[in-house]
């Protein structure tokens, strides 16, 4: 694996200037690493490029992602294969109705020393103590267990037996959810959904992609993906994302997109007043900027443009707005509302 160079300010600007420009060579190296990850994933995964891009953006912004799609669309395979391309620890948790919080966080058990015979409590860490955690079918477990998982996601630490233990860094949760079956499930409330940067819709493959899946899945075993990223490289890429400059007009553009969805606030679009119960909160504004930075970096850009905001907006906004009964009766979805907001919000020039 090649080491990603640490981001550094341009020679033309002082290091203390918050508007400094990242060296072009650093951004280009990050773009090459992203392309290498995509190349390795393509050995196993057919298509789903947009899904893979959004997952990697969530990793590069220290965030989490929720994948939603019908069964058989390789949601779990995408995440497990991605873990193989990252030189990180990986654990999978299959969520079931009988799963307890301690099954995730770990528990203390009585341990007896074989020599002295003394007994003491010893902590056995749960699967949450991993760099990448696949929370498979997270809506199939009761709210108490969901809360333990989501608290760990937010705090990046767990408390068991009165002792707080830090989770390993980097730490990412990639969860899956089946939107079809509702019996015996516990849908995540809006406040919990907000903890995920992205709600990623995993769609059906194209005809050509599905044909390739059939040939690959019924033929010889393909290549295994190689690890091209480790924890240190991810940390440096995250620093590069944070240091990428954002102009004031981009902040204003993202702000107006979010504020336009709030039906009871001044400045809301008439379309949102008519079709939304509530709009996106400040976390959407923050995530739009951070995700746009990562989107720009992996495409080799030295700056963030309005097109980067547009690219990441649907996956960031769709689980942070709620359509009302009028919208549902007319078949209007959150994605339809977001598309309307993006079309009606003017893009400012620098």
QUINOR-V792157 format. One line per field, one symbol per residue. ss: DSSP state (H for helix, E for strand, - for the rest). phi: phi as a letter, one per 20 degrees, with the letter a starting at -180 (. if undefined). A space follows every 10 residues. Layout:
BEGIN
ss: ???
phi: ???
END
This chain:
BEGIN
ss: --------E- ---------- -E-HHHHHHH HHHHHHHHHH H-------HH HHHHHHHHHH ----EEEE-- ----HHHHHH HHHHHEE--E EEEE------ HHHHHEEEEE EE------EE EEEEE----- -EEEEE-HHH --HHHHHHHH HHHHH-EEEE --EEEE---- -EEEEEE--- ---------H HHH----EEE E-----HHHH HHHHHHH--- --------EE HHHHHHHHHH HHH----HHH HHHHHHHHH- ---------H HHHHHEEE-- -HHHHHHHHH HHHHHHHH-- -----HHHHH HHHHHHH--- -EE-HHHHH- ---HHHHHHH HHHH------
phi: .efffffbff fecfffffef dfggffffff ffffffffff fffcedmlff ffffffffff dlcccddcaf fndmfffgff fgffedfcfc cddefcfefd gffeeobecf ddffeenfdb fcedfeffeb fcdeeelfee dfgffgffff ffffelbcdc mndecfefdf ccdddcbeee edfmdcgffg fefffefdde eeefffffff fffffffddf fefefefccc ffffffffff gfeffcffff gfffffffff eefddfnffg ffffddfbdf egfffffgff ffffffffdm eebddfffff feggfeefed ccfefgfffe medgffffff fffeefefef
END
